[in-house]
Amino acid sequence: NGACITVGNVKKECFCDPGWFGEHCEKVSILTNPAIDARDYTNSVEFSPTYRMFWKVLDLPVPEIEIALQVKTASWVGLGWRPSGITDTCSASPRVLAPGNARRACRPRPPGYKPPPPARPEVTAEPEGH
């Protein structure tokens, strides 16, 4: 029901065929239509013209969030997040997931932490006529 591969000699990760989900693609999904109706979602964000995320909070005894991605791609898309108190190095998975690395790399940010400004490309000019 999908393909399971070893990622970086660390863990096995499964990529499920449409209509399947679960740790080993063993569960049948109730979703049968891959089309997304944006009217079904209360929130959305456009990361690019070909990548949109929709979400809503489901009113259940234990609230859950439902997320749908609308992406034009010939490959796959991954989605992840981390608690706001964890450093940016946690986005370096699966390397961070190696035994022992998670405790060192994913430390809470110290009080008053401010993220560094985004890097700006350096502009250099070539001398003319040389």
N, CA, C and O of each residue as an XYZ file, in Angstrom:
520
protein
N       0.819     -1.206      0.000
C       0.000      0.000      0.000
C       0.857      1.262      0.000
O       0.358      2.364      0.229
N       2.140      1.090     -0.257
C       3.063      2.213     -0.286
C       4.478      1.696     -0.344
O       4.703      0.500     -0.535
N       5.435      2.592     -0.180
C       6.847      2.207     -0.194
C       7.486      2.672      1.104
O       7.368      3.840      1.476
N       8.162      1.760      1.794
C       8.856      2.087      3.031
C      10.352      2.017      2.764
O      10.849      1.023      2.235
N      11.071      3.079      3.133
C      12.508      3.149      2.897
C      13.219      3.530      4.185
O      12.616      4.110      5.088
N      14.501      3.203      4.265
C      15.323      3.623      5.393
C      15.875      4.999      5.070
O      16.454      5.211      4.004
N      15.694      5.937      5.998
C      16.135      7.307      5.806
C      17.410      7.518      6.606
O      17.387      7.481      7.837
N      18.526      7.741      5.911
C      19.788      8.046      6.569
C      20.234      7.029      7.598
O      20.816      7.417      8.611
N      19.992      5.757      7.388
C      20.368      4.697      8.320
C      19.829      4.936      9.723
O      20.370      4.412     10.696
N      18.762      5.727      9.831
C      18.236      6.078     11.145
C      16.907      5.383     11.410
O      16.736      4.737     12.444
N      15.979      5.514     10.488
C      14.657      4.942     10.717
C      13.998      4.638      9.385
O      14.412      5.146      8.343
N      12.984      3.817      9.427
C      12.228      3.477      8.239
C      11.056      4.449      8.132
O      10.343      4.684      9.108
N      10.865      5.011      6.937
C       9.788      5.955      6.701
C       8.970      5.447      5.527
O       9.526      5.024      4.513
N       7.640      5.489      5.663
C       6.764      4.961      4.630
C       6.048      6.092      3.898
O       5.596      7.056      4.516
N       5.952      5.967      2.601
C       5.247      6.902      1.742
C       4.066      6.131      1.163
O       4.241      5.221      0.352
N       2.872      6.506      1.587
C       1.674      5.725      1.283
C       1.061      6.096     -0.063
O       1.127      7.243     -0.506
N       0.467      5.094     -0.696
C      -0.300      5.317     -1.912
C      -1.568      6.084     -1.553
O      -2.008      6.048     -0.404
N      -2.167      6.790     -2.541
C      -3.436      7.478     -2.260
C      -4.472      6.498     -1.694
O      -4.616      5.376     -2.178
N      -5.179      6.945     -0.670
C      -6.202      6.111     -0.051
C      -5.702      5.291      1.122
O      -6.472      4.537      1.718
N      -4.423      5.421      1.468
C      -3.829      4.669      2.579
C      -3.074      5.619      3.489
O      -2.594      6.665      3.051
N      -2.972      5.244      4.774
C      -2.176      6.026      5.714
C      -1.761      5.117      6.857
O      -2.114      3.938      6.881
N      -1.016      5.663      7.799
C      -0.557      4.889      8.951
C       0.941      4.712      8.910
O       1.588      4.988      7.899
N       1.484      4.251     10.015
C       2.932      4.092     10.141
C       3.520      3.202      9.042
O       4.634      3.440      8.576
N       2.773      2.185      8.636
C       3.233      1.280      7.579
C       2.219      1.192      6.446
O       2.127      0.170      5.766
N       1.446      2.282      6.241
C       0.427      2.341      5.182
C      -0.576      1.202      5.302
O      -1.023      0.647      4.299
N      -0.923      0.859      6.538
C      -1.800     -0.282      6.781
C      -3.262      0.111      6.987
O      -4.122     -0.765      7.080
N      -3.559      1.406      7.060
C      -4.923      1.852      7.335
C      -5.559      2.428      6.069
O      -4.919      3.149      5.303
N      -6.831      2.091      5.872
C      -7.564      2.607      4.713
C      -8.128      3.981      5.058
O      -8.726      4.165      6.119
N      -7.938      4.932      4.168
C      -8.430      6.289      4.382
C      -9.881      6.401      3.940
O     -10.297      5.756      2.977
N     -10.647      7.220      4.647
C     -12.019      7.478      4.222
C     -12.047      8.516      3.098
O     -13.077      8.714      2.454
N     -10.923      9.168      2.872
C     -10.847     10.162      1.803
C     -10.717      9.432      0.467
O      -9.790      8.652      0.256
N     -11.656      9.700     -0.415
C     -11.625      9.029     -1.710
C     -11.414     10.008     -2.850
O     -11.080      9.602     -3.963
N     -11.604     11.293     -2.586
C     -11.455     12.301     -3.623
C     -10.291     13.217     -3.248
O     -10.339     13.880     -2.212
N      -9.238     13.262     -4.085
C      -8.093     14.101     -3.733
C      -8.339     15.599     -3.934
O      -7.495     16.408     -3.552
N      -9.482     15.989     -4.527
C      -9.770     17.406     -4.739
C     -10.047     18.088     -3.399
O     -10.662     17.503     -2.507
N      -9.588     19.317     -3.273
C      -9.788     20.092     -2.051
C     -10.792     21.200     -2.334
O     -10.637     21.959     -3.290
N     -11.818     21.289     -1.502
C     -12.776     22.380     -1.590
C     -12.395     23.390     -0.512
O     -12.614     23.159      0.677
N     -11.824     24.510     -0.944
C     -11.333     25.521     -0.013
C     -12.427     26.018      0.926
O     -12.122     26.497      2.018
N     -13.687     25.917      0.529
C     -14.786     26.384      1.376
C     -14.953     25.524      2.627
O     -15.615     25.938      3.579
N     -14.356     24.329      2.632
C     -14.440     23.440      3.796
C     -13.479     23.834      4.914
O     -13.544     23.276      6.009
N     -12.594     24.782      4.652
C     -11.543     25.132      5.613
C     -11.668     26.589      6.035
O     -12.032     27.453      5.237
N     -11.358     26.848      7.312
C     -11.497     28.200      7.853
C     -10.230     29.029      7.694
O     -10.278     30.253      7.817
N      -9.093     28.385      7.423
C      -7.816     29.089      7.313
C      -7.038     28.561      6.119
O      -7.189     27.407      5.717
N      -6.203     29.430      5.560
C      -5.319     28.975      4.480
C      -4.115     29.900      4.400
O      -4.150     31.043      4.855
N      -3.058     29.379      3.814
C      -1.861     30.168      3.557
C      -1.279     29.699      2.224
O      -1.266     28.504      1.929
N      -0.799     30.646      1.426
C      -0.185     30.327      0.135
C       1.320     30.508      0.268
O       1.813     31.625      0.425
N       2.053     29.380      0.203
C       3.509     29.439      0.290
C       4.109     29.842     -1.047
O       5.154     30.492     -1.088
N       3.457     29.463     -2.137
C       3.866     29.838     -3.488
C       2.637     29.656     -4.374
O       1.628     29.126     -3.909
N       2.692     30.081     -5.638
C       1.521     29.892     -6.512
C       1.130     28.422     -6.705
O       0.005     28.131     -7.113
N       2.045     27.501     -6.418
C       1.740     26.079     -6.608
C       1.700     25.300     -5.293
O       1.698     24.069     -5.312
N       1.669     25.990     -4.159
C       1.718     25.313     -2.854
C       0.846     26.077     -1.864
O       1.215     27.161     -1.412
N      -0.327     25.503     -1.525
C      -1.244     26.103     -0.556
C      -1.575     25.118      0.538
O      -1.670     23.914      0.301
N      -1.750     25.637      1.741
C      -2.133     24.814      2.875
C      -3.458     25.343      3.430
O      -3.633     26.546      3.621
N      -4.385     24.415      3.683
C      -5.684     24.733      4.277
C      -5.777     24.002      5.606
O      -5.251     22.898      5.742
N      -6.444     24.607      6.595
C      -6.627     23.912      7.864
C      -7.858     24.412      8.595
O      -8.358     25.513      8.367
N      -8.327     23.532      9.499
C      -9.443     23.872     10.375
C      -9.318     23.043     11.644
O      -8.722     21.966     11.637
N      -9.881     23.552     12.727
C      -9.906     22.821     13.982
C     -11.234     22.081     14.042
O     -12.301     22.680     13.910
N     -11.152     20.767     14.242
C     -12.346     19.930     14.294
C     -12.945     19.969     15.695
O     -12.232     19.831     16.689
N     -14.249     20.155     15.764
C     -14.954     20.234     17.045
C     -15.250     18.820     17.533
O     -16.337     18.285     17.316
N     -14.260     18.226     18.197
C     -14.356     16.872     18.729
C     -14.139     16.923     20.236
O     -13.677     17.944     20.748
N     -14.460     15.843     20.967
C     -14.190     15.845     22.416
C     -12.737     16.221     22.725
O     -12.475     16.942     23.689
N     -11.805     15.743     21.921
C     -10.412     16.181     21.995
C     -10.142     16.872     20.663
O      -9.986     16.197     19.646
N     -10.083     18.216     20.646
C      -9.949     18.935     19.376
C      -8.738     18.449     18.565
O      -7.663     18.183     19.103
N      -8.955     18.348     17.276
C      -7.895     17.969     16.344
C      -7.838     19.019     15.251
O      -8.808     19.738     15.013
N      -6.701     19.101     14.595
C      -6.555     19.989     13.459
C      -6.514     19.143     12.191
O      -5.814     18.132     12.134
N      -7.268     19.562     11.176
C      -7.240     18.892      9.874
C      -6.505     19.808      8.918
O      -6.822     20.993      8.808
N      -5.530     19.257      8.231
C      -4.705     20.020      7.301
C      -4.780     19.367      5.938
O      -4.705     18.145      5.813
N      -4.931     20.200      4.912
C      -4.908     19.711      3.536
C      -3.906     20.556      2.758
O      -3.899     21.782      2.866
N      -3.068     19.894      1.980
C      -2.096     20.585      1.145
C      -2.527     20.470     -0.304
O      -2.907     19.391     -0.761
N      -2.470     21.570     -1.023
C      -2.753     21.586     -2.451
C      -1.454     22.008     -3.127
O      -1.063     23.174     -3.099
N      -0.796     21.014     -3.740
C       0.541     21.241     -4.259
C       0.661     20.651     -5.660
O       0.237     19.520     -5.900
N       1.234     21.410     -6.572
C       1.512     20.887     -7.905
C       2.957     20.402     -7.888
O       3.889     21.201     -7.793
N       3.135     19.084     -7.983
C       4.472     18.509     -7.912
C       4.500     17.170     -8.633
O       3.468     16.523     -8.806
N       5.678     16.769     -9.045
C       5.857     15.447     -9.653
C       6.476     14.493     -8.637
O       6.795     13.350     -8.964
N       6.643     14.961     -7.416
C       7.295     14.164     -6.383
C       6.399     14.118     -5.161
O       5.215     13.807     -5.288
N       6.920     14.415     -3.984
C       6.164     14.368     -2.744
C       6.385     15.651     -1.963
O       7.290     16.429     -2.265
N       5.553     15.862     -0.963
C       5.623     17.048     -0.114
C       5.589     16.592      1.330
O       4.834     15.688      1.685
N       6.400     17.211      2.155
C       6.397     16.916      3.578
C       5.970     18.138      4.362
O       6.185     19.271      3.931
N       5.372     17.907      5.503
C       4.933     18.985      6.371
C       5.340     18.635      7.789
O       5.150     17.504      8.235
N       5.891     19.593      8.490
C       6.280     19.360      9.868
C       6.311     20.664     10.629
O       6.360     21.745     10.042
N       6.281     20.548     11.930
C       6.420     21.737     12.769
C       7.067     21.340     14.072
O       7.155     20.160     14.413
N       7.516     22.344     14.790
C       8.164     22.108     16.075
C       7.633     23.128     17.076
O       7.144     24.185     16.678
N       7.723     22.827     18.358
C       7.282     23.789     19.374
C       8.063     25.093     19.237
O       9.224     25.080     18.828
N       7.439     26.207     19.572
C       8.075     27.515     19.393
C       9.325     27.684     20.247
O      10.154     28.538     19.933
N       9.495     26.909     21.308
C      10.669     27.046     22.156
C      11.858     26.219     21.713
O      12.856     26.163     22.431
N      11.792     25.577     20.566
C      12.875     24.713     20.089
C      13.693     25.463     19.046
O      13.142     26.215     18.242
N      15.006     25.261     19.060
C      15.884     25.991     18.141
C      15.689     25.539     16.697
O      15.141     24.468     16.438
N      16.145     26.370     15.762
C      16.007     26.092     14.333
C      16.774     24.853     13.898
O      16.476     24.308     12.835
N      17.742     24.386     14.667
C      18.500     23.199     14.271
C      17.620     21.969     14.199
O      17.997     20.973     13.581
N      16.444     22.023     14.825
C      15.539     20.865     14.782
C      14.962     20.650     13.398
O      14.380     19.595     13.147
N      15.097     21.604     12.486
C      14.599     21.406     11.129
C      15.577     20.591     10.303
O      15.316     20.327      9.129
N      16.690     20.188     10.883
C      17.716     19.441     10.153
C      17.473     17.943     10.197
O      18.423     17.172     10.060
N      16.232     17.500     10.385
C      15.970     16.065     10.449
C      16.161     15.477      9.056
O      16.008     16.222      8.088
N      16.483     14.197      8.882
C      16.559     13.192      9.928
C      17.897     13.167     10.666
O      18.050     12.378     11.599
N      18.862     13.991     10.292
C      20.160     13.980     10.965
C      20.003     14.208     12.462
O      20.674     13.556     13.262
N      19.125     15.125     12.844
C      18.904     15.431     14.251
C      18.320     14.231     14.983
O      18.500     14.096     16.193
N      17.622     13.357     14.262
C      16.974     12.220     14.902
C      17.932     11.091     15.230
O      17.536     10.116     15.868
N      19.186     11.201     14.807
C      20.162     10.157     15.119
C      20.275     10.034     16.635
O      20.148     11.033     17.343
N      20.511      8.820     17.146
C      20.584      8.634     18.607
C      21.540      9.628     19.261
O      22.691      9.760     18.844
N      21.061     10.319     20.280
C      21.884     11.262     21.030
C      21.861     12.680     20.489
O      22.106     13.616     21.250
N      21.578     12.879     19.215
C      21.595     14.227     18.635
C      20.413     15.077     19.067
O      20.557     16.284     19.261
N      19.242     14.463     19.219
C      18.033     15.239     19.501
C      18.184     16.037     20.792
O      17.766     17.194     20.844
N      18.766     15.457     21.825
C      18.899     16.172     23.093
C      19.840     17.361     22.963
O      19.607     18.400     23.581
N      20.903     17.227     22.168
C      21.855     18.333     22.022
C      21.325     19.406     21.087
O      21.481     20.593     21.373
N      20.700     19.024     19.975
C      20.330     19.987     18.949
C      19.000     20.674     19.211
O      18.800     21.802     18.762
N      18.091     20.033     19.920
C      16.743     20.571     20.077
C      16.532     21.121     21.473
O      15.635     20.676     22.189
N      17.333     22.067     21.858
C      17.210     22.673     23.177
C      16.246     23.852     23.126
O      16.160     24.530     22.102
N      15.524     24.108     24.208
C      14.662     25.290     24.249
C      15.492     26.557     24.091
O      16.649     26.614     24.507
N      14.888     27.565     23.488
C      15.569     28.856     23.325
C      15.661     29.544     24.673
O      14.750     29.425     25.492
N      16.753     30.264     24.916
C      16.878     30.972     26.196
C      15.890     32.138     26.265
O      15.449     32.632     25.228
N      15.537     32.584     27.476
C      14.635     33.739     27.603
C      15.224     34.938     26.876
O      16.426     35.191     26.955
N      14.380     35.669     26.172
C      14.827     36.851     25.435
C      15.463     36.546     24.088
O      15.973     37.453     23.431
N      15.444     35.279     23.662
C      16.050     34.903     22.383
C      15.378     35.648     21.244
O      14.152     35.743     21.186
N      16.193     36.176     20.339
C      15.687     36.809     19.124
C      16.350     36.107     17.952
O      17.574     35.982     17.921
N      15.554     35.643     16.976
C      16.163     34.948     15.843
C      17.049     35.889     15.050
O      16.775     37.087     14.985
N      18.122     35.359     14.437
C      18.990     36.217     13.640
C      18.244     36.702     12.406
O      17.327     36.034     11.929
N      18.643     37.890     11.878
C      17.984     38.379     10.666
C      18.296     37.437      9.501
O      19.333     36.774      9.503
N      17.402     37.376      8.503
C      17.666     36.503      7.366
C      18.943     36.924      6.639
O      19.254     38.111      6.532
N      19.665     35.937      6.151
C      20.905     36.226      5.424
C      20.589     36.951      4.127
O      19.604     36.649      3.453
N      21.430     37.903      3.791
C      21.261     38.633      2.528
C      22.420     38.260      1.605
O      23.564     38.165      2.050
N      22.126     38.049      0.323
C      23.211     37.701     -0.594
C      24.197     38.855     -0.730
O      23.805     40.022     -0.748
N      25.463     38.522     -0.824
C      26.473     39.557     -1.038
C      26.518     39.944     -2.498
O      26.442     39.085     -3.377
N      26.642     41.228     -2.762
C      26.718     41.716     -4.130
C      28.145     42.205     -4.361
O      28.635     43.082     -3.649
N      28.790     41.640     -5.341
C      30.142     42.089     -5.689
C      30.169     42.470     -7.154
O      29.464     41.878     -7.972
N      30.961     43.433     -7.475
C      31.061     43.905     -8.865
C      32.422     43.538     -9.434
O      33.438     43.612     -8.743
N      32.432     43.149    -10.678
C      33.681     42.892    -11.408
C      34.141     44.201    -12.012
O      33.317     44.954    -12.530
N      35.443     44.502    -11.963
C      35.913     45.726    -12.624
C      35.719     45.623    -14.128
O      35.931     44.566    -14.723
N      35.309     46.742    -14.741
C      35.060     46.727    -16.175
C      36.370     46.795    -16.946
O      37.318     47.473    -16.549
N      36.395     46.067    -18.067
C      37.533     46.141    -18.987
C      38.783     45.420    -18.533
O      39.837     45.631    -19.133
N      38.734     44.607    -17.543
C      39.943     43.890    -17.110
C      39.834     42.446    -17.417
O      40.754     41.682    -17.127
